[in-house]
Amino acid sequence: MYLGPETAMPLASAIAAVVGVAVMFWNRTVAAAKAVGRFVSGGLARLTRRR
């Protein structure tokens, strides 16, 4: 399968844009990831708790 530059460049540009926005708002990105982690771990703890 050939992936020419006319296909690869827009994909690379889109990935770079997403990474750039994440880096610009790094503190908020990390805080959001931690919040999601706490939400998931809290939900798993509730599901696996014995009564």
N, C-alpha and C positions, 0 to 999 in steps of 0.2 A: 504494500500500500504506500503510495507516494503522497507525502504531505508537503506540498509546495509552499513557497513563501507567501503567495496570495491567500493561503489558508492559515498558515501558522502565525502571521503577523497580527491579524485581528484578535486571535485567541490570546496571544502573548500580551497584547495591549490591554485586553479586558482583565486578564489576571493581574497585570501591573497596576491597573486602576484600583482594583479591589484591595490589593496589598497596600497601595499608597494611602487610601482612605483609612485603613486599619491603623497604619503607622501614624497618620496625622492625629488621630484620636486615640492614641495608645492607652492612656489611663482609663478612658471609658471602655475601650475594648477589653482590657484586663478585668475591669470591674464587672462588665456584663458576663464574661466567661466565668468568673467566680460565682456570680449570682445564679447562673444556670447550673453550675456544679453543685452549689448548696441546695438548689431546688430538686435536682435529680437525686442527690444523696439522701436528702430528707424524705423524699417519696419512697426510695428504696428501703430506708430504715423503717418507715411506717408499714410497708408491705411485708417485711420480713420479721417484724416484731412478734414475739410469742405472747399469747394471752393466758 
